[in-house]
Amino acid sequence: MSTTASTATAAGASDRAGASRRQGTFYRGDPGMWSWVLHRITGVLTFFFLFVHVLDTALVRVSPNTYDQVIETYKTPIVNLLEVGLVGAVLFHALNGIRVMLVDFWSKGPKLQKAMLWVIGVVWVVVMVPGAFFMLKRTVETLFGGN
């Protein structure tokens, strides 16, 4: 009887563990979690950009002609879109970094972290919309004609 009881108990525990795995142990997160994920991604992207920037700038000492050719490739519409993405990533990373510092070092920070996240989202949009417009203006005029 103890064998049956222990098997039934183990089976019940196994069913409960399987059910919990299927019903919500995958953390879908709230805005704070997505902010954390975006902060890490934008940090890695910024690091990658800085690494490439140092390498292409170093070309000027090795071969000025090669450097000029590389700089010419940066004047393409695709790179212009990447520049807008870079500015967006750096801006979010900076704003979210300020929010993280306020959460860590300001006594009211933990209570206001969700509100601060929405504020940085609004500031990001307010800065990025006109910024992207002016950054992409030359590319749009080049591709579709214009003044």
N, C-alpha and C positions, 0 to 999 in steps of 0.2 A: 504494500500500500504506500509506503514512503517513496518507492520508486515512481509510482504513478503520480503521486502528489507533486514530487519534485519535477517530473517531466511536464506536468500540466502547468506548474508555476513557471518553469523555464519557457514553455511555449507561450504562455500569456505575456510574459515579459518581452519575449521576442516579437510577438504581434504588436505590443504597445510601442516598442522601439521602431519597428518597421512603419507603423502608422505615423509616428511623429516625424520620421524622416520624410514621408510622403506628404505630410500635412503641415509644413511650415517651418522646418528647421532651416530652410534656405532663406537667409536674411535678405529681404528685398530692400530694406533700408528706408531711411527717411532722408530729407534734404541734407542733413549733416553728413551722412555716410557718402552721398554722391559728391558733396563738397570735398570730402577727404580724398575720394578717388580722383576727382578732377585736379585737385591740388598736386597729387603725386604725378599724374600724367603730364600736366603743364610744366612741372618741374623737370621731368625727364626730357620733354621736348625742348625746353629752354636750354638745358645742358647740351643736348645734341646740336642745337643751333650754334651755341658758343664754341663747341668743339670744331664744327665745320668752318666757322668764321675765323678761328685762329689758324686753321690749316690753309684756307684760301688767302688770308692776309700774309702768311709766311711765304707764299709763292712769289711775292713781289721781290724778295731777296734772291730767290733761286732762279726765277725766269720772269722778267717783267712782261715779256710777250705772252707767256702762258697766263699770267695774272690778268692781263687785258682781255684775253679770250674768255676766261672764267667770268669776269665781270660782265662781259657782253651777254653771256648766257643768263645772267641774273635779270636782264631787261625784258624777259619774255612774260607773257600774260600768266602763265602757270606759276612762275616764281612770284609774280605780283599777288596772286591769290594766297600763296604760301606765306608771303609777308603779312598779309592781313590776318591770317591764322596765327602767325607768330605774335603779332601785336595783341590779338585777343587772348592768347595763352599767357603772355607776360602780364597783361593787365589783370586777368583773373587771378593769377598766381600772387601778384602783389596785393590786390585787394583782400583776397582770402587770407594771405599771410598776416595782414593787419588784423583781420577778424580773429584769427587763431591767437595772436598775441593778446588781444583784448580779452578773449575767453580765458586765457591762462593767467593773466596778470591783473585783471580788473575784477573787483569783487562782484560786480553785477553782470560780468561777462557770461557766466554759464546760464543765467536766467534769460539773457537777451540774445543768445547765440543764434536762434532761429530768425529773430527779427533782423539781426545784423546780416545774416545770410541773404535775406530778401533785399536789404539795402544795397549790399554789394552787387547783387544781380541787377538792380535798377541802375546803379551807377555804371556798371559795365555796359549795359545797353545804351545809356545816355552818351557815354564816351565812344563806344564802338560804332554806332550807327553813322554819326557824321565822320568819324575817322575812316571807316571803311569806304564811305562815299568819296572822300577826297583822295584816298589811296587808290581806289579803283577807277577814278575818273579818267586818268590818262590812258589806262588800258582799254576802257570801253570806247573812248574816242579813237584810239588806234585801230581797234578791231571793227568798229561799226561806222567809222567816219565821224567827223565833227569839226568843231572850230579848232 
